[in-house]
Amino acid sequence: MTYILGISALYHDSAAALLCDGKIIAAAQEERFTRRKHDPGFPEKAIEYVLAESGVTLADVDNVVFYDKPFLKFERLIETYIAVAPRGFNSFRMAMPVWLREKLFLKDLLNKQLRRIDPDFSVEKILFTEHHVSHAASAFYPSPFEEAIVLTVDGVGEWATTTVGIGRGNDLTMVKELHFPHSLGLLYSAFTYYTGFKVNSGEYKVMGLAPYGVPQYKDLILEHLVDLKEDGSFRLNQKYFNYTAGLTMTNKALEDLFGHPVRKPETEQLSQFHMDIAASVQAVTEEIMLRITRDLAREHGIRNLCMAGGVALNCVANGKILRDGAFDNVWVQPAAGDAGGALGAAYAAWHQEMQQPREVPSGDQMQGSYLGPLYEDDAIAKELTQAGAKFSTYANGELVDQTAQALADGKAVGWFQGRMEFGPRALGARSILGDPRSESMQKTLNLKVKYRESFRPFAPSVLSEDVSDWFELDGDSPYMLIVADVQDRIRRKMTDEENALFGIDKLNVKRSDIPAVTHVDYSARIQTVHKETNPAYHALISKFKDLTGCSLVVNTSFNVRGEPIVCTPTDAFRCFMGTDIEVLSIGNCLLRKEEQDPALRENYETKYELD
């Protein structure tokens, strides 16, 4: 058997993934183990996990593959600094010590770190792939397609910011590239920064904020910032940006253009202006993506599209690409960001470096993206007992019945079952669940459970066989990467008075029969739940349907603001105790908040306040 270990590290969202003879054994982000959100460090704990999951050691691994090429990235940095000099000296001064000490000699650094795991590890086993090749490989090779166009769009890899590949069988050939500094990902990140959110983690907040606004600045962006061509290629006017030379994303010229300074994070309230800006950059992003995909479909005549890169996590744009009809099928890698590069690097080595054949599955090879740690019932009970938890144990069917009844009673439920998800989305393994029919559930979960902005929408997890009963989607969205509208029959038309409300005031308007998962524009970010990939979650929603007639639940990630999704039973108990989650269903154990030690709960709540 041939084992290939893929690694992404040193920028953000470090991860490890392991293939055995081209099949995924395990994959996980380092943040889940270290509890440091978007952890960029060497993924030592993730590597330890994927090796343990397969029952092998590092000595058994044939190759370790890193997800980008440091010398090409360093070339881009040096050429950029020279091009903008003398501007950019402060950025240059901060970047060079790290590069000259570590990143430029990455092979040696990786070798040293891997020898901490196995003192006899051979440096000859280390390989490198280009950043966008890693992304493209992560999208095409596990996809259900024999042939596909592969589109990767992100901030920047080495030089590339947008690439197009053609995948056929085990071959993946890159045919087009757009280079730095012209980047759709960086454009979106610039407006993430401008609206006061954190770059590389707050982009989805901008996407969620956009429906509260009107894209009245779209034309201004296209006139001054983006020179967009018919085929979707574009150039960004660097007059308005600072990311090539400075330590910020935008500059005074952009503030003058829109008439507002950068929003102060945490302290300055969101205004209608910020909502309109979010709507405008979202509209520009959708326009660019639609032009690119339409042109690719016309040029190549291939009916399948695979996508990866951070921009592929923009599920609103993905939904519009699917509905646009240029492609019959769209498949997005669920770990589309840098974490997924670890998986793609391993795939690239197996199929491209080693020229191994590819078997095309009837579905896909991601196994529902349930590729992380699994905890057996005995291990769960042991951790809970050590933490001081009070719990009851049930057989599987009875546990589902109890949990579904709690949801029907309007309770917020922590759901910790099976293997942890790989990627940024909770898909019914490490999730917080609620009743989508509740008018108060969205506000309760945001403010009292997640401790985050009240405008943030929640996703529905719906039985795959019932999705078209509730949403305008005729197909699957197993990885929560497609947005579609709720069906007209369940919408509640807003009154004239309600329509007159501005922005986030619309949060309290009942927009449909499932208001907790219906955004202000009648849309929802859908996860279709399949019995084959997650039988326990499917059984829970089916029981909830039996009780209520509603075949979907609210699904949000099992974490609080600023923390990674929970990984261990101890993580889950801590989150349960420190928030207003009322019931925790974990393995065969059921915990109810009112049965827990009040003093213990006070300790956990205090810790969250300090965080």
FIPAKOL-740726 format. One record per residue (C-alpha): x, z, y; residue in three letters. Coordinates in pm, whole numbers, padded with zeros to 5 digits, always signed. Layout:
REM FIPAKOL-740726
XZYALA/...
END
This chain:
REM FIPAKOL-740726
+00000+00000+00000MET/+00115-00081+00353THR/+00055+00178+00625TYR/+00075+00087+00993ILE/+00056+00348+01266LEU/-00053+00234+01612GLY/+00026+00439+01921ILE/-00088+00427+02284SER/+00075+00677+02518ALA/+00240+00770+02849LEU/-00021+00631+03091TYR/-00366+00773+03011HIS/-00586+00825+02705ASP/-00307+00849+02449SER/-00418+00789+02091ALA/-00308+00714+01736ALA/-00465+00492+01471ALA/-00369+00430+01107LEU/-00433+00120+00897LEU/-00384+00098+00521CYS/-00365-00262+00397ASP/-00550-00369+00710GLY/-00835-00115+00674LYS/-00892+00161+00930ILE/-00825+00504+00787ILE/-00847+00715+01101ALA/-00813+00702+01480ALA/-00831+00969+01750ALA/-00737+01044+02111GLN/-00481+01310+02185GLU/-00708+01475+02442GLU/-00945+01597+02171ARG/-00672+01814+02020PHE/-00487+01930+02333THR/-00810+01977+02536ARG/-00644+01800+02829ARG/-00877+01526+02950LYS/-00722+01176+02942HIS/-00401+01329+02804ASP/-00119+01075+02863PRO/+00143+01250+02651GLY/+00297+01144+02323PHE/+00006+01174+02073PRO/+00175+01412+01831GLU/-00142+01592+01726LYS/-00337+01269+01688ALA/-00058+01132+01468ILE/-00061+01447+01258GLU/-00437+01410+01214TYR/-00442+01042+01109VAL/-00159+01100+00861LEU/-00334+01403+00715ALA/-00661+01210+00690GLU/-00489+00949+00473SER/-00292+01203+00271GLY/+00043+01044+00356VAL/+00349+01142+00558THR/+00534+00954+00828LEU/+00788+00855+00561ALA/+00514+00652+00392ASP/+00441+00452+00709VAL/+00589+00102+00707ASP/+00573+00038+01083ASN/+00492+00225+01401VAL/+00360-00007+01672VAL/+00345+00075+02043PHE/+00067-00088+02244TYR/+00267-00248+02524ASP/+00614-00370+02620LYS/+00797-00144+02865PRO/+01058-00398+02980PHE/+00789-00643+03092LEU/+00607-00366+03274LYS/+00929-00255+03444PHE/+00993-00615+03549GLU/+00653-00624+03716ARG/+00717-00296+03898LEU/+01058-00405+04030ILE/+00938-00748+04141GLU/+00639-00592+04314THR/+00849-00334+04499TYR/+01091-00605+04612ILE/+00803-00826+04727ALA/+00649-00556+04948VAL/+00971-00386+05067ALA/+01035-00186+05276PRO/+00675-00071+05222ARG/+00633+00113+04896GLY/+00951+00319+04912PHE/+00767+00648+04852ASN/+00595+00502+04547SER/+00925+00355+04426PHE/+01100+00689+04473ARG/+00837+00868+04264MET/+00818+00608+03986ALA/+01185+00535+03921MET/+01301+00874+03786PRO/+01036+00867+03514VAL/+01120+00508+03425TRP/+01495+00558+03422LEU/+01468+00883+03230ARG/+01199+00792+02974GLU/+00981+00484+02996LYS/+01257+00223+03021LEU/+01415+00363+02705PHE/+01086+00399+02525LEU/+01216+00303+02183LYS/+01462+00589+02195ASP/+01194+00827+02326LEU/+00952+00728+02050LEU/+01225+00766+01790ASN/+01305+01118+01910LYS/+00939+01220+01909GLN/+00875+01070+01566LEU/+01183+01244+01425ARG/+01024+01573+01526ARG/+00759+01486+01268ILE/+01001+01333+01014ASP/+01374+01399+01068PRO/+01460+01095+00853ASP/+01239+00851+01045PHE/+01410+00512+01098SER/+01404+00357+01444VAL/+01392+00015+01277GLU/+01027+00078+01194LYS/+00923+00069+01562ILE/+00755-00247+01693LEU/+00598-00337+02028PHE/+00305-00561+02122THR/+00193-00673+02467GLU/-00078-00464+02628HIS/-00343-00735+02637HIS/-00258-00851+02286VAL/-00328-00496+02172SER/-00664-00496+02350HIS/-00757-00841+02220ALA/-00656-00752+01864ALA/-00868-00435+01880SER/-01167-00648+01978ALA/-01132-00946+01743PHE/-00990-00819+01415TYR/-01252-00550+01343PRO/-01535-00771+01476SER/-01791-00938+01246PRO/-01682-01289+01352PHE/-01469-01549+01176GLU/-01424-01725+01511GLU/-01463-01587+01863ALA/-01348-01606+02222ILE/-01172-01280+02309VAL/-01191-01162+02671LEU/-00981-00869+02792THR/-01031-00735+03144VAL/-00867-00418+03275ASP/-00651-00282+03557GLY/-00315-00418+03447VAL/-00098-00428+03139GLY/+00253-00564+03183GLU/+00161-00852+03416TRP/-00179-00956+03284ALA/-00505-00823+03426THR/-00744-01069+03260THR/-00671-01268+02945THR/-00855-01504+02715VAL/-00773-01548+02349GLY/-00915-01759+02069ILE/-00952-01582+01738GLY/-00990-01770+01411ARG/-00943-01599+01077GLY/-00626-01395+01106ASN/-00495-01593+01404ASP/-00535-01476+01763LEU/-00389-01707+02029THR/-00382-01618+02398MET/-00478-01921+02609VAL/-00533-01793+02966LYS/-00402-01513+03188GLU/-00463-01378+03536LEU/-00177-01172+03674HIS/-00126-00863+03890PHE/-00210-00784+04169PRO/-00531-00983+04119HIS/-00733-00750+03900SER/-01104-00687+03852LEU/-01025-00347+03705GLY/-00820-00248+04009LEU/-01091-00381+04242LEU/-01343-00152+04074TYR/-01095+00137+04075SER/-01032+00080+04446ALA/-01401+00131+04517PHE/-01404+00428+04279THR/-01136+00580+04500TYR/-01317+00474+04819TYR/-01640+00645+04711THR/-01451+00967+04637GLY/-01423+00958+04258PHE/-01112+00984+04044LYS/-00943+00659+03943VAL/-00923+00592+03567ASN/-01206+00835+03495SER/-01470+00803+03767GLY/-01549+00433+03734GLU/-01853+00504+03516TYR/-01984+00730+03794LYS/-01979+00432+04030VAL/-02169+00229+03770MET/-02426+00509+03737GLY/-02458+00545+04114LEU/-02508+00171+04174ALA/-02883+00152+04090PRO/-02957+00399+04370TYR/-02822+00150+04623GLY/-02872-00205+04747VAL/-02582-00453+04714PRO/-02586-00534+05083GLN/-02204-00548+05101TYR/-02162-00797+04815LYS/-02119-01095+05049ASP/-01877-00900+05268LEU/-01662-00821+04963ILE/-01665-01183+04851LEU/-01589-01306+05203GLU/-01299-01074+05283HIS/-01167-00911+04966LEU/-01223-01153+04676VAL/-01160-01527+04674ASP/-01380-01616+04376LEU/-01378-01957+04208LYS/-01651-02122+03999GLU/-01469-02053+03671ASP/-01445-01681+03750GLY/-01079-01681+03846SER/-01009-01500+04172PHE/-00750-01362+04410ARG/-00768-01028+04590LEU/-00677-01011+04958ASN/-00400-00749+04957GLN/-00459-00681+05326LYS/-00726-00429+05220TYR/-00550-00261+04926PHE/-00260-00022+04890ASN/-00198-00004+04515TYR/+00100-00242+04516THR/+00303-00038+04762ALA/+00146+00301+04821GLY/+00004+00608+04657LEU/-00360+00527+04733THR/-00587+00244+04620MET/-00715+00131+04963THR/-00599+00140+05324ASN/-00724+00165+05681LYS/-00818-00204+05692ALA/-01080-00154+05422LEU/-01218+00153+05601GLU/-01244-00048+05923ASP/-01417-00336+05742LEU/-01694-00114+05606PHE/-01700+00130+05897GLY/-01651+00446+05689HIS/-01349+00648+05576PRO/-01275+00732+05213VAL/-01525+00992+05093ARG/-01371+01337+05049LYS/-01409+01430+04681PRO/-01622+01734+04601GLU/-01682+01830+04966THR/-01855+01527+05123GLU/-02208+01453+05005GLN/-02293+01112+04868LEU/-02489+00909+05121SER/-02693+00591+05105GLN/-02382+00408+05222PHE/-02190+00516+04912HIS/-02480+00411+04692MET/-02489+00070+04858ASP/-02113+00030+04821ILE/-02140+00116+04451ALA/-02422-00133+04409ALA/-02217-00399+04589SER/-01897-00368+04384VAL/-02107-00355+04067GLN/-02282-00678+04172ALA/-01946-00845+04243VAL/-01816-00734+03904THR/-02119-00875+03728GLU/-02086-01204+03918GLU/-01720-01240+03821ILE/-01784-01154+03455MET/-02076-01395+03432LEU/-01875-01679+03586ARG/-01587-01615+03346ILE/-01805-01601+03035THR/-02017-01902+03128ARG/-01707-02111+03188ASP/-01546-02000+02862LEU/-01858-02088+02664ALA/-01870-02435+02825ARG/-01499-02500+02773GLU/-01463-02389+02413HIS/-01809-02426+02260GLY/-01764-02106+02056ILE/-02078-01893+02034ARG/-01921-01552+01969ASN/-01759-01331+02232LEU/-01541-01024+02176CYS/-01443-00796+02465MET/-01197-00514+02532ALA/-01013-00354+02825GLY/-01148-00091+03060GLY/-01390-00329+03232VAL/-01555-00394+02893ALA/-01688-00037+02919LEU/-01910-00156+03205ASN/-02221-00167+02988CYS/-02443-00294+03271VAL/-02231-00608+03301ALA/-02221-00636+02921ASN/-02600-00634+02903GLY/-02621-00913+03161LYS/-02364-01121+02971ILE/-02570-01083+02653LEU/-02898-01173+02824ARG/-02736-01464+03006ASP/-02726-01652+02676GLY/-02393-01831+02714ALA/-02299-01663+02385PHE/-02519-01595+02084ASP/-02331-01279+01994ASN/-02131-01027+02198VAL/-01919-00756+02032TRP/-01736-00496+02239VAL/-01466-00269+02096GLN/-01612+00085+02125PRO/-01270+00222+02227ALA/-01225-00057+02480ALA/-00984+00137+02703GLY/-00621+00224+02645ASP/-00698+00451+02348ALA/-00820+00146+02158GLY/-00484-00018+02223GLY/-00340+00200+01947ALA/-00578+00041+01696LEU/-00514-00308+01833GLY/-00138-00266+01814ALA/-00165-00179+01444ALA/-00397-00474+01382TYR/-00163-00712+01568ALA/+00128-00608+01345ALA/-00074-00649+01026TRP/-00224-00989+01101HIS/+00023-01149+01342GLN/+00362-00999+01257GLU/+00301-00972+00882MET/+00063-01271+00861GLN/-00178-01087+00635GLN/-00518-01248+00566PRO/-00832-01113+00728ARG/-01157-01030+00555GLU/-01459-01074+00781VAL/-01714-00800+00714PRO/-02090-00848+00720SER/-02108-00588+00997GLY/-01784-00475+01156ASP/-01488-00270+01040GLN/-01526+00019+01287MET/-01736+00235+01051GLN/-01963+00327+01340GLY/-01646+00440+01522SER/-01666+00767+01326TYR/-01292+00778+01266LEU/-01198+01130+01373GLY/-01178+01470+01200PRO/-01445+01594+00960LEU/-01501+01967+00903TYR/-01647+02088+00575GLU/-01921+02353+00579ASP/-01690+02632+00459ASP/-01436+02558+00733ALA/-01711+02553+00995ILE/-01852+02887+00880ALA/-01505+03041+00883LYS/-01432+02930+01242GLU/-01773+03042+01365LEU/-01735+03382+01202THR/-01391+03426+01359GLN/-01540+03342+01697ALA/-01808+03608+01660GLY/-02100+03368+01616ALA/-02434+03462+01459LYS/-02575+03180+01249PHE/-02804+03085+00962SER/-02726+02826+00695THR/-02969+02566+00566TYR/-02977+02283+00317ALA/-02940+01942+00482ASN/-03309+01854+00491GLY/-03412+02192+00628GLU/-03138+02185+00892LEU/-03270+01849+01013VAL/-03625+01989+01022ASP/-03518+02294+01224GLN/-03315+02085+01470THR/-03589+01824+01519ALA/-03840+02102+01589GLN/-03606+02251+01849ALA/-03587+01913+02021LEU/-03965+01875+02008ALA/-03991+02222+02167ASP/-03788+02094+02463GLY/-03462+02269+02383LYS/-03112+02138+02459ALA/-02932+02099+02126VAL/-02565+02074+02042GLY/-02515+01839+01743TRP/-02184+01854+01556PHE/-02199+01656+01232GLN/-01962+01434+01033GLY/-01647+01265+01163ARG/-01572+01271+01535MET/-01613+00949+01731GLU/-01320+00733+01844PHE/-01363+00614+02201GLY/-01522+00760+02514PRO/-01883+00767+02390ARG/-02053+01037+02185ALA/-02246+00850+01917LEU/-02429+01126+01734GLY/-02137+01315+01583ALA/-02032+01528+01883ARG/-02343+01506+02102SER/-02578+01713+02315ILE/-02936+01607+02248LEU/-03270+01647+02423GLY/-03631+01528+02434ASP/-03647+01198+02628PRO/-04014+01259+02718ARG/-03922+01559+02935SER/-03930+01507+03311GLU/-03688+01795+03366SER/-03437+01719+03086MET/-03206+01493+03293GLN/-03170+01748+03572LYS/-03134+02040+03328THR/-02862+01872+03123LEU/-02668+01755+03428ASN/-02673+02080+03626LEU/-02702+02356+03367LYS/-02527+02208+03065VAL/-02284+01938+03179LYS/-02210+02093+03523TYR/-02193+01750+03681ARG/-02356+01530+03947GLU/-02736+01528+03922SER/-02765+01151+03957PHE/-02582+01077+03634ARG/-02803+00897+03377PRO/-02830+00976+03007PHE/-02839+00741+02713ALA/-03109+00708+02448PRO/-03019+00708+02080SER/-03295+00506+01914VAL/-03362+00415+01552LEU/-03224+00063+01513SER/-03545-00055+01350GLU/-03751+00061+01651ASP/-03533-00047+01943VAL/-03757-00337+02054SER/-04057-00102+02067ASP/-03898+00082+02357TRP/-03645-00153+02520PHE/-03606-00516+02609GLU/-03332-00561+02352LEU/-03362-00776+02043ASP/-03052-00674+01852GLY/-02807-00391+01805ASP/-02606-00174+02039SER/-02443+00076+01800PRO/-02166+00177+02042TYR/-02373+00245+02355MET/-02215-00053+02535LEU/-02525-00253+02629ILE/-02774-00173+02905VAL/-03129-00310+02883ALA/-03459-00236+03054ASP/-03733-00019+02910VAL/-04042-00207+02794GLN/-04311-00271+03054ASP/-04572-00093+02844ARG/-04399+00245+02883ILE/-04304+00213+03249ARG/-04478+00425+03507ARG/-04508+00227+03828LYS/-04399+00430+04125MET/-04644+00498+04407THR/-04584+00369+04757ASP/-04481+00720+04858GLU/-04231+00740+04573GLU/-04095+00393+04651ASN/-04035+00506+05008ALA/-03792+00771+04888LEU/-03427+00692+04937PHE/-03145+00712+04686GLY/-03103+01022+04475ILE/-03442+01161+04583ASP/-03583+00919+04324LYS/-03427+01140+04056LEU/-03746+01346+04039ASN/-03976+01046+03997VAL/-04121+00991+03649LYS/-04023+00631+03581ARG/-04152+00585+03226SER/-04286+00765+02922ASP/-03920+00850+02845ILE/-03802+00958+03192PRO/-03495+01150+03073ALA/-03328+00824+02962VAL/-03476+00583+03218THR/-03256+00512+03518HIS/-03400+00443+03865VAL/-03391+00067+03802ASP/-03587+00107+03473TYR/-03269+00052+03269SER/-03112+00249+02985ALA/-02771+00250+02814ARG/-02879+00212+02455ILE/-02734+00331+02128GLN/-02902+00194+01817THR/-02870+00438+01525VAL/-02821+00299+01176HIS/-02886+00481+00850LYS/-02582+00316+00691GLU/-02325+00449+00939THR/-02478+00785+01038ASN/-02745+00897+00789PRO/-02767+01253+00925ALA/-02833+01139+01283TYR/-03079+00875+01162HIS/-03263+01141+00960ALA/-03281+01373+01263LEU/-03432+01107+01491ILE/-03671+01000+01212SER/-03793+01360+01180LYS/-03829+01385+01557PHE/-04041+01069+01538LYS/-04259+01227+01271ASP/-04316+01528+01496LEU/-04367+01347+01827THR/-04421+00976+01767GLY/-04104+00913+01970CYS/-03819+00745+01778SER/-03538+00823+02021LEU/-03356+01123+02167VAL/-03144+01192+02474VAL/-02776+01167+02381ASN/-02485+01281+02595THR/-02133+01380+02501SER/-02073+01733+02375PHE/-01858+01861+02660ASN/-01877+01988+03015VAL/-01743+01823+03326ARG/-01364+01805+03325GLY/-01322+01867+02951GLU/-01283+01626+02658PRO/-01556+01595+02396ILE/-01541+01885+02151VAL/-01331+01836+01839CYS/-01338+02160+01639THR/-01617+02406+01553PRO/-01448+02655+01788THR/-01464+02399+02072ASP/-01834+02348+01998ALA/-01911+02720+01994PHE/-01727+02775+02322ARG/-01925+02495+02491CYS/-02250+02625+02339PHE/-02188+02976+02467MET/-02067+02873+02812GLY/-02364+02650+02895THR/-02743+02646+02869ASP/-02740+02468+02532ILE/-03005+02662+02339GLU/-02944+02554+01979VAL/-02627+02445+01799LEU/-02655+02246+01475SER/-02310+02231+01317ILE/-02249+02141+00955GLY/-02508+02339+00759ASN/-02513+02615+01023CYS/-02776+02667+01293LEU/-02710+02889+01594LEU/-02971+03004+01845ARG/-02860+03127+02186LYS/-03089+03427+02193GLU/-02932+03559+01872GLU/-02577+03562+02011GLN/-02394+03865+02153ASP/-02480+03875+02527PRO/-02135+04013+02614ALA/-01970+03725+02432LEU/-02184+03475+02622ARG/-02086+03637+02953GLU/-01717+03594+02868ASN/-01756+03223+02799TYR/-01967+03164+03111GLU/-01701+03336+03323THR/-01435+03110+03174LYS/-01632+02799+03266TYR/-01678+02925+03620GLU/-01301+02971+03648LEU/-01247+02617+03516ASP/
END
